Amino acid sequence: MSQKAKFIQNLSLPVVAAPMFLISNPKLVVECCKNGIVGTFPALNQRTSEGFEEWLLEIKSELSAFEEETGKKPAPFGVNLIVHPTNPRLEADIKLCVKHKVPLVITSLGAVSQVVNAIHSYGGLVFHDIIKKRHAEKAAEAGVDGLILVAAGAGGHAGNINPISLVAEIKKFFHKTILLSGCISNGRDVASAMQMGADLAYMGTRFINTEESRAPEGYRQMIIDAGASDVVYTAAISGVHANFLAASLQAAGISEEDLKKDQKIDFGKELDTEAKAWKTIWSAGQGVTTIDNVLPVSKLVETLKKEFRAAIEEQYGLLKTYPKD
């Protein structure tokens, strides 16, 4: 019996639009799901649990109306929960996920069996993001249904292990759903993730530059202007290593010396919380190098499909060049 998530076979493309802090919203999630890929958002993008529930109701209502009007079943949506003692809303938000039967819950900063059991109680799935083998082993023990491998070059809180090595290492002991994150910005990248052994591509930065995201225009333009070398990997912003656009760091007056620190710097009163800091210090992955526009989600997914199919057909053509002996 397959241990892979069953919804994969019903997607238009093996893609999950990652939950992005301050960026993802119901509009982005709904448009992703309508176009056959998984849309997700962080619960903490709403300031209260009450607001979080309002978003859940909005997303469910929009997707239900879409299915009734078109006869097409949308892709499932997901919610990201921070499973850490510093998140005072965790218990309340889990209860809301159970109440509204959220199809997919993405956990970060801790894989806890109690959370997994709560989501499994109604048939939901739990995917957990990891950057190294030890984290993956703990998540597997907690009973998660999938692992999101955040490899080198990914936006946000990324790891520093090459994706080829990371996928190979995790697949040795984990046989459920594998998602790969890191520099995936076009359809060829999605095809490459599948060739490396992933079941789904996990795309964040590319969806910042969609019309439906909450990203300010300056953020989108900075992504268009940036190359891989314009992304800085530092722990100075949140205390945990993450990738940020160098131009936004410079604009915030953060020095080269600050960026070398392995702990969070003191932002002062104007940027006294991480949330405030991330509003002006913008995260992105090294995949910015192939992003040169802003598209509506529908057009982006259409483009990704064409690129994905072209890449697979090109690879298939190699069999003629290198035939079996």
N, C-alpha and C positions, 0 to 999 in steps of 0.2 A: 504494500500500500504506500502511495506517494506521501512524503512528508512535506511537500511543497505547498504553499498557499494556493488553494483552488481558484481564487479570483484571477490569478495570473493569466490563465488561458482565455479569459474574457476581455482582457485589455486590448486596446487598439495598438498599443506599443508597451514594451516592458519597462515602464518608467513610473517612478514616484517623485512628485514635486515635493521637495523637502520642506519641513516646517521652519520658517525663517523668522527669527526674533524681530519684532516690530514691522515686518514686511508682509507676511502672509495674512490674509483676511478671508472672510466668507466668499467674496466675489472671486478671488483667485482660486480658492478651493473648488467652488461650484463649476467654474469654467473648465478646470482641469478634468473633473469627473464627467462633465457633459461630453468632453472630447476623448474620453476613453482612457485616461491615465489617472493615477491616484493623486488626489489633492489633500494636503495636510496643513495644519497650523498649530502653533504652540498655544496651549491653554492660557499661558501667561501674557499673551498678546491682548487679552482682556484684563483689565485691572482688578476685577472682582469675579468671584464664582458666579454671581448673578448675571454678569455680563457674558461670561463664558457660556452659560446655559442659553442665553439669548442667541448667541452665534450658532450653537448646536441646533436650535429650533429653526433658525433661518436657513441653514444649510440643508437640513432634512426636508423642509418645506419646498425649497427651490428644486431639489433633486427629485422629490416626489412628483411635483408639477411637471417637470421635464419628462419623466417616464410616462405619465398619463397623456401628455400632449403628443409625444413622439413614438411611444411604444418601445423605445430603446431603454435598456437598463444602463444607468450610469455606472462608472467605476466607483468603488467604495472610497470613502473619505477617512482621514485619520487625524488623531490629536496627539500632540507631543506633551508628555508630562515629565517634569523634573522630579525624579525620585531621590530626594535629598532632604536631610533634616532642616535645611535652611528654607525650604518651601513650605510655608504655613498653610497653604491651600491644598496640599496634596490629597488629604483625606476627603475633603469636600468635592474636589474635582473628580476623584475616582468614583465617588457615588453618582455624580452626574453622568459620567461615562457609562456606568452600569444602567442608570435610569433610562438613558437615551440609546442604549445599545450601540455605542460607537463601534463601527466595524473593525477599525485598526487603532491601536494605541502604541505610540512610539515612546519608549522610556529612555531617559538620559540620566547620567550621573548616579546610577545605582539600579541593579536588577534584583528585585525582591519578589520572592515566590508568592507573598500575599497579594501583591498587585496583579501578578500573572493569574492567580486563581480567581480574583475578582472579575477580571476581564473574560476569562474562560467560562465563567458561570453562565453567561448568556450566549456563548459561541463566538466572542470576539477574539481577535488575534493580537499578540504582543510582539513587536519588533524592538530590539534594543541596539543602540549604537555603541560601537567599540572602536578603540584605536590600537589595541594589542591583544595578544593571545590570552593573557591572564584574565582580562575583562571578559573575553568571549567565553572562557571556561566557566566563569562564575554565572554568566547569563544563561548558559546552557543548563547548568545545574538548577537554576531557578525555573526552568521549563519554558523559556521564551520560544516563540514560533519562528522567529527569524532574527538574523543578525545583520546590522548595517555596518559595513566595514568602511570606516572613515579613514581613507588613505592619505598619503602625502599630497599636498596641493589643494585639498578641499577647502571650501570656505568655512567660516565659523571655527568651532573648536576641533581642529583637525589633528590627525596623527602625523608621523613622519616616516612611515613604512611604505615602501613601494607597493602599489596595488597588486602586481603580479605575485609578489612574495606573500602578501597578506592574505589574498584569496586562497592560495595554495596551502598555506599553513592552517587556516581555519577549516577548510574543507576536509582536512585529514580526520577531524573528529566531530564536525557539525554537519549533519545531513539534512537539515531543514532548509528553509528559504534563506538565500544569501543575497544581500543588496550591496552594491559597490558605490561608494561616494568618492569623488576626487577628480576634478578637471573634466567632468563630463558635460559638454556644452552643445554637442550636435549629434546627429543620428549616427555618424561613423563612430563616435565615442560610445554610444549605446551598444552598437554592434561589438565593439572591442571589449566592453564589459562582459557581454555574453560569452565571447571567445575565451576570456580569462576564467570563466566558470561561474559568474554571477547569474542569478535568476532575474534580477531587476536592477536597473540603473537608478541611482538616487541623485537627482539633480536639484541644486539650489541656486547657484549664482545665475544660471541662464534664466531662471524665472523671476529674478529681481527685475530684469529688463523686459517685463511684459506690461501691457497697458493696465492690467487689473491689479498689479501689486501696489503696495502702499509706499514704495520707494520714491523719495523726492527726485525731481528732475536732475539735480546736480549729481546725485548718486548714480543714476543711470548713465549720465554722460561720462562720469569718471570711469565707469566700467568699460565703456566704449573706447575711451582714450588709453586705457591701461594695457600693459603686456604682462607676461608672467613675472618678469623681474620687478614689476611695480607692486607686487604683493609681499607683505612683510609678515613673517611668522614670529609672534611675540607673546609672552605671558603678561606683559605690562598692563594690559587693559582690564583683564578680569582675574588675573592670577593663574589662569590656565592658558596654555599655548593656543593661539588661534591665528588665522590669517586675516590681515587687514590691508586696505588700499593705502599705499604709502602717502599719496597726496592728501588723504584725509587726516592721517597722523601728523603730517607737516602743518596742515591748516590749523590743527588743534594745539600746535606749539610743543609737541612731544619731541624730545631730543633723542639723538642716536644713543646716548648713554642710558636714557630711560628704557629704550626698547631692548636693551641687552639684559635687563633685570629679569629674574625668575619669579618675581612677585608683583602684585598689583601696585601701581604707583598711586600717589595721592593726587587726585584731580583737583582738589580744592572745592570750594562751596558751589561753584557753577556746575560742576560735573561730579557731584558728591555720591552718585550711585552709578552702578554699571549700566542701568537702563538709560540714564541720561547721557552717559558717555557714548553708548552705541548709537544714539540719535545723530551724532555728528562725526563719530569715528566709525567708518563704514567697512564692513567685512565683505570679502569676496575671495573666491578661489583662483588658482592659477589658470583656470579655464577661461578667464577674461580674454585671453589672447585671441579667441575665435568669436567673440561677441562684438558685433558692430552695428547693432540696431535695437529698436524697441518694437515688439510685435504684440498683437493681441494673442491670447493663449491659443485660440482656434488656429490662427495662421502659424504659430510656432509649432504646434503639434503636427500640423499638415507638413511643414518643412522637415521636421524630425523624421516623420514616416518615410518621406522620399529619400532622405539621406541614409536612413537605416537600411532600406531595401537595396539601394544602390551599393552600399558597402558590402552587404551579404552576397549580392550577385557578383561583385568584383572578386570577393574571396572564393566563391564557388568556381569562378573562372580559372583560379590558380591550379585547380585539379587537372586542367588540360596541360598546363605548363609543367607540372610535377606529377605525372601519372603514376599510379601504383605499379611497382615492379611485377 
